Amino acid sequence: MPRSIRAITATVAALLLATTACNSASTGGSSTDSKGGTSRGVTDDAIKVGGIVSMTTASGYSKKDTDLGARARFERANAAGGVHGRKIDYTGAEDDGQDPAKNLAAARKLVQRDKVFAIAPMSSVTFSGADFLQQQKVPTFGWGTIPPFCGPSYLYGFGGCMVPMPGGTITQSWPEGLKKVMHGSQGKTVAILANDNDAGTFAIRTYKQSFAAAGFKVTYAKSTVPATSVPNDWSAYTKAILRSNGGKAPDAVVSVMQTPYNIGLFTAVKRTGYRGILTDPTDYDPGLLSKSATKKALDGVHVLLAFQPFEQSSPAMKQFKADIRKTAGKDVPLNMHMMTGYMSADLFLAIADKAGKDLTVESFQKAADGYSDTGTMVGDRALPKGQKEAFGCGALVQLKGGAYRVSAPFKCYEPIPFK
């Protein structure tokens, strides 16, 4: 098995810690209250929280709106009086540039210099600061699509753990949603493509099992696309994919990559005359519709969501839209990054509220152990279950004619064992 993200995390952490020994990690900026609890970042009237987000990347892909989503949720909490009388002092998100060294540096800055109590959101596929934050006992919230959110006691995925280790489970929302779109899986074939990095390797391992368990025949499953830059020539990938079904094209092409890669892949696939299903877990962003070339490349694509679609008119969704509008100061196109920030903040707030007035890291962790609620925009949340498996809910939306429509309604599915 290739090295895990955690192995790379440990290596990068060791190098950086060696070069920054003058900043002792033994204290991490922590303080102890009169009862012996760790109260770093907590005062009588405030709780300091920071974020880490890939606002800039080498490919041009940005998650900057994750910060807006978190800010919107924290501002509503503060307007309602905060958490047991304490306002959330949100310092904003550090930009890690999707760079491992910068991710760890951002984590160290937030803990040792800014002395935050928690990090919400953490949104980057390069989470090299994970081991440091776990060691420093910093509650950290993000989208559990990478291994560090699966297992460590202080790291929480707002939708649960979505890339579990063996012994955990896999959510079935993607293949089950496609079964609705394709009117069943019997005799249907899928090809899966991901980036050549640890996240891509985990994705292939996960979804190969997931689609097979749902009754699909997986004809191709590889993480071979360079993660450092978008290919100019996709012919080698399209040729392999479109001949994978015994020399024929599969019924569906599944991309587990970010938007710039999906645009390139799907454009190349369409040029071959392919008429099957195209799907990915990334491109739910109305902002993409402002560019005609992008809109054309992604037209017809079914996008997996781990939360309620914006097109759904539930009370929670209406509140989300109102909060984003108020914080942005105007109507802005909604996207999944906003939801990532919002729901990361929302889960933090829910646990902090349960922890009560005497907020310490210890009381927070005690509140998290056994926390549960129902009917949220990511389904029914439960801890510590969510640190081992996903909450199991999802939907599919299809971009068609310049607008998104729900192609498989938001629903929770029974998970399968991850082997």
N, C-alpha and C positions, 0 to 999 in steps of 0.2 A: 504493500500500500504506500503511495507517495506521502511525503512529509505533510503533516497536518498544519493548519494555520497556527495552532498552538506551538508547534515546534519552531516555526519561524519567529513567532512572538518571543519565545524564550531567548533565541539567538540575538535578535535585535535589541531586546531589553538588556541583555548582558553587556553588549557593546556600548550602549548609551549610558548605562549605569556606571560603567567603568570610566567613561570620559567625563562624567558629571558628578564625581564622588564628593565634590564640595557641597552639593545639595543633598544632605543626608536623607535617605529614603526610610530611615528607621522611624522617624516621627511622622513624615508625610503631612505635616501641618496639623496633626490631630491635637485635640485638647480633651481634657477629662473633666466631667462635671463633678459636683460634690458627692454624687452617689456612685462615682466610678465608671459612668457611662461615657462613651465617645461622642462628643457634641460638636465636633468640627463643623463650622459653618452655620451654627444655630445660635441665635441670640434670643432675647426676650420677645423681640418683635419681628424677626426675619429668619428666613431659611435661604441660604445661598445655594444656587443651583447653576451649573454651567452646561455647555454643550460642545460636542465635537462633530463637525459635519464636513463632508467633501464638497466644498463650495466651488472649488476649481479642480480640474483634472486635466491630464495630458490629452485626453480624447475630446475635451470640450464639454463633457457631460457634467452637469451641476446638480447638486442636491440642496442648493441654498434655501429653497422654500421650506426645508425641514425646520429651519430656525424660525420662520414666520409661524409655522404651525404650533411649535412649542410656545412661542411668545403669546400667541392668541389664547391658548388654554390657560397659561399662567396669569394673563391679564384678567380673564374672567374669574379665576379663583380669587385674585386679589380684590376685584370689585365686589366679590361676595364676602369679603372679610378675611380672606386668606385661610390658612389651616390652623385651627384652634387659636386664632388671633395673630398668627404670624404671617406676614406677607412673604411672597416668594420674590427673592432678590435674584432675578435671572440675569446672569452676566453676559448672555448671548453665546453664540457658538464660535469656537475656534475652527479655522479652516485648516484641515490636514492635507489638502491637495491630493488626497488618496495616496499618500506617501507613508510607508511604515515608520520611518524615523520621525516624521512630523506628527504622526498620530500619537506616538509615545511621548514626544515632547509636549504636545498639547495636554495630555493626561497629567503629566508631571506638573505643568504650570498651574492647571486648575486646582490640583490638590495641594501642592506645596506653596505656591505663591498666592493664589486666590482663595485657597482654603474653602472650597465648596463642600457642602454636605453630600451632594449627589450630582451625577451627570445625566441629564435628560434634555435633549436626545444625544445618542451616539450613533451617527449614521455614516458609515464608511465600510467598504469591503476590506479595508486594510486596518484591522483592529489590533495592532501590535501593542497597544496599551492595556490590553485585557488582563494580563498577568499582574501588572503593576497595580491596577485598580482593585483587583481581587485581593492582593496582598495588603493593600492599604484600607480595605474594607469600605469601599466607596460604592454605594448603590448606584447602578448604571443601567439606563434604559434605552432600548433601541429596537430595531426590527431584527428578530431572531433568525435571519437568513444566513448567518455565518456561525461556525462551530463555537466560538467563545461564549455565545449566549446559551449554550446547551451544557449545563452541568455546574459551572461555578456558582457559588451561593449568593454572590452580590451582583450578578449580572442578570438582567431580566429582558426577555423579548416581549414586546407589547402584545404580540399574537401567539406567544409561546415559542418553543424551540422548533424551528422549521428545518434544521439539518441535523437530526439526532444521531448519536453514536449507536453502535450495535447494542441492542438491549432496549432501545427506545422504540418510538413508533413514528410512522410517516403519515402526514395528513393526505387525504385523498381528494381534496377539493378540485385540483387541476384535472386529473383524468376523469373524475366523475362528472365535472362540468362539461368536458369535451364529449362524454358519452351522450349528454343531452343534446349538444350541438350536432353530433354525428349520428344521432338516432341509434345508439348502441355501440358496443366495442367488438362484437363478434365478427371475426374476419377482417378487422380494421388494423392498419399498420401505422407506426409512428417512427420518425427519426429524430434524435435529440442531439443538439450541438451546444457546446459551451466553450468558455475561454480556457486557455492553457494556464491555469493557476489552481491553487488549492481550493478556492471557492467553487471553481468550475468542476474540479474532480469530485468534490462532495455532491454537487448538483447532479452530475451524471449518475453517480452511484445511487443517489436517492430516487431520482425520477425513473431510472431504468426499472427499479423494483416497483415503484408506484404505478406506472402505466401497465406493466405486465400483470400486476395484481388486479387491475381493473378490467383485464381481459384483452388488452391490446397486444399485438405482436410488435416488439421493438426490433426494428431492422438495422438501426444504426444508433450508437450512443458513444460520442467521443468529446473530450475536452481538448481540442487541438488549435483553436483560434488564438493567435497571440494576444495577450492581455495588455501589452504596452502600447499598441497602436492598431487602428482599424485597417484591415487589409485593403489594398487598392484593387486586388484581383481575387474574386471569390470563386473562380471557376473550379479550383481543385475541391472546394468544399461542396459546391452544388453538384458537381459530377458524382462525388461519392454518395451524397445523400439521395439524389434522384435515381441512382442505380441500385440502391441498397435493398430494394424489395424484389430480389430475384431478377435484377436487371431492369426493374420498373420503379416508378416513383412510389413512395409511401403515401398513405391517405392523409397524413398530417406531418408537418415540419414543426418541431418544438425547439425554440431558441431560449436558452437560459443565459441571456446576455443583456447588456445595457443598450439604450436607444441607438447610439451611433452604429453599433455593430448590427443591430436588428434592421436598421435602414439599409445597410449595405447588403446583408444576407437576403432579405426579402425582395429587394429590388432585383438582385441577381437571379433569384429563384423564379420570380414572375416573368423575367425576360425569356426564360426557357419555355414559357407557355404553361407552366404548372397551374393546375386548377384545384388543388387540394386545400386543406385547412392549414393556415399559418397561425401560430400562437406563441406568446411570450408572457413573462410576468412583470414587464417593465413599462410598457408604453401607454399607460393610462394618464394622459396629460393633455388637457384641452389646449394648452399653450402650443403644443406641436401642430395644431390645426392652422396656425397663422402662417405657416410656410407651405406653399403649394407642393413643393417637391417632397417634403416630409409627409404631408397628408396623403399624397399619391402612393408613396412607398409603403405606408402603413395601412392603406385602405383595405378593408376586409379582414384585418388581423384580429384575433380573439385574445384579449388580455386577461390574465389571471389577477384577481384581487383577493387580498386576505382581509378585506373589510367591506362594509356596505358600499355599493356604488353611489356616486354622487347623484345619480338619477333616481335613487330611492328617496321617498319623502317621509322617512321616519322622524319622530321628534328629535332624536339625537343628531340626525343628519341636518335638520333645519338649524339646530343650535350650532353645529360645527360651521355651517355656512355663514351664520350671523357673526360668529366670533372672528372668523377669518376676515370678513368684510370690515368689521369694526377696527381690528388691528392694522389691516392694510390701509385703511382710510378710504377705500373705494372698492368697487367690484373688481375682482381679479380672477383670471382663469384658475380653477382649482386643479390640483395635481396630487399624486400619491405621496410626494415628499412632504407636503403640508400635513397629510394624514399621519405620516410617520412621526413627525414632530409632535403633533397634537396628541396622538394616542400614547406616545412615550411619556409625555407630561401627564396625561390623564391617569395612567397606571401609577406613576409616582405619587400623584396627589391622593389617589384612593388609598394607597397603603399608608402614607403619612397621616392621613385623617384617622385611620384605624389605630395608628400608633399612639394617638392621644396627645395631651398637652406636654407630657414629659418626653420630648423627642430626643432620642439618641440613636446612634447606629444600632445599638443592641435592641432598643424598643422597636425600631423600624423593622429589623429582621424578624423579631418575634411576631410582629403584625403580619408580615409577609407570609410567614409559615402558617398555611391553612387559610389564606385569604381567598375569597371567591365572590363573584357577582354574576349577574346574568343580563342578557339583552343589550350588551354594549355594541358598538360598531364593529367589533372584531369577534362577536359571539359571546359565549359564556367563559369568563376568565376564572382560572383556578391555579393556585400555587400551593406547594412547589411543583405540581404537575407540569406547569408551563415552562419549567427549567429542564424538562426531559422530553417533552413532546408538544406539538402545536395544539392550539385550541380547536383545530380541525374544521374551520369554517372558511368559506370563500365563495366567489362569484366569477363569472366571465362576462366581459363586455366586448362588443365588436365595434370597431371604427368603420362606419359605412356612410358614404355620401357626406363626409365632413362632420359627422356627429357620432357620439357613442350611444349605443343602445345595449340593454342587458340581454345577453344571449343565454346565460344560465344564472338564474336568481341566486342571491346570497343564501347559503344553506350550510349546516354543519354535517359532517360525515364521520363515520366510524374510521379511526385510523387503522393502519396495518403494522405489524412488527417490522422493525428495521433490522435487516440481517447483514 
